[in-house]
Amino acid sequence: MSPHEKLDAWIDAHFDEEVRFLQELVRVPTDTPPGNNAPHAERTAELLKGFGFEAEKHPVPDAEVKAHGLQSITNVIVRRRYGEGRTIALNAHGDVVAPGEGWTRDPYGGEIADGRIYGRATAVSKGDFASFTFAVRALESLQAKLKGGVELHFTYDEEVGGELGPEWLLKNKLTKPDLLIAAGFSYEVVTAHNGCLQLEVTVHGKMAHAAIPDSGIDALQGAVKILNALYAQNALYKQVTSKVTGIKHPYLNVGRIEGGTNTNVVPGKVVFKLDRRMIPEENPQEVEAKVRQVIADAAAGFAGTVEIRRLLLANSLRPLPGGEALVQAIQKHGKALFGQDIPAMGTPLYTDVRLYAAAGIPGVIYGAGPRTVLESHAKRADERLELEDLRRATKVIARTLYDLLA
């Protein structure tokens, strides 16, 4: 058999073990918030040790974690060195949004039915804890002469921006790989993605009895004026289009709003949080300035006050020179194993890959998953992963690693 056929055969022979590994990872909750994710890192390290992998555990100091509104984070690095040459990092994040309502299966059960595994993070992105780990195990089963090495980076704060995950590891000089593959989906290789601006807007009014509303300042009325202005701006974004395949236009979403004290009280305070997605062609600083100006203009006649606090400014991802070999290898093996072309394209999501790119590390997004986020049910009820997508994506990653390191 060829080396690629041997890799495929090893993965097939150990696939049940790979699925059990993923089930164990799904069964340790990592809802973020609250973000108590160190226990999952401990369990991951324990499972990796069973494969003969020494997992370095890098706990983020409590003060930094608390400052981001989380409870605990331990990042995990596994280093596998085969010889002189470049290092390829494989990054996946273990933190997830809370399951929410509407599940028909246990979100932390890892239940298997109809050729799928169900559970929070099966598709995004504990599935790629499994695909990346077993791709490396398959690679080493060849006992081939290789150049360079591989690192597994399992991190735990992608849902809140990645600053305590990949950025923290890079900033503290705990790693500096030459190339990166990050968790993604099986039917496309992503080379660009949107940026993201998140703001918290607090509208301050003055509480008053509802029987004498003129004695107060209605914070909700002020917030409504601002929200109307933002939604009007959102309609205009559709006129701005990106040239990157897979990315359409900027957009804005108000995802959370709270305020008031009771039905018979004029609300004295309203807080809402907005998410502004930026296409790669946009300048993040200019985008933030514009959003702040829209809010200020809308609040100009409001008798109360408005505070704006930045929660996140995530830059977009654009391809860096040096990543072409990754793209070509994934496309070649993806087509061979999935029987269809694997396009290189952009995604409207934002990811941790931008943090590696900011450090000059070329990276792509590829892993186990369906064609679309919608199909995976990521961030919705009954998140699931097709087991055959997991199997074939693991083979694509293993073959790609071999091609780049052999």
Secondary structure, DSSP 8 states (H G I E B T S, - for coil): --HHHHHHHHHHHTHHHHHHHHHHHHTS--BTTTTB-HHHHHHHHHHHHTTT--EEEEE--HHHHHHTT-SB-EEEEEEEE-SSS-EEEEEEE--B----S--SS-TTT--EETTEEESTTTTTTHHHHHHHHHHHHHHHHT-----SEEEEEEES-GGGTSTTTHHHHHHTTS---SEEEES--TT-EEEEE-EEEEEEEEEE-B-EETTSGGGSB-HHHHHHHHHHHHHHHHHHHTT---SSTT----EEEEEEEEE-S-TTEE--EEEEEEEEEE-TTS-HHHHHHHHHHHHHHHTTT-SSEEEEEEEEEE--B---TT-HHHHHHHHHHHHHHHSS---EEEESS--THHHHHHTT--EEE--S--SSHHHHTTTSTT-EEEHHHHHHHHHHHHHHHHHHH-
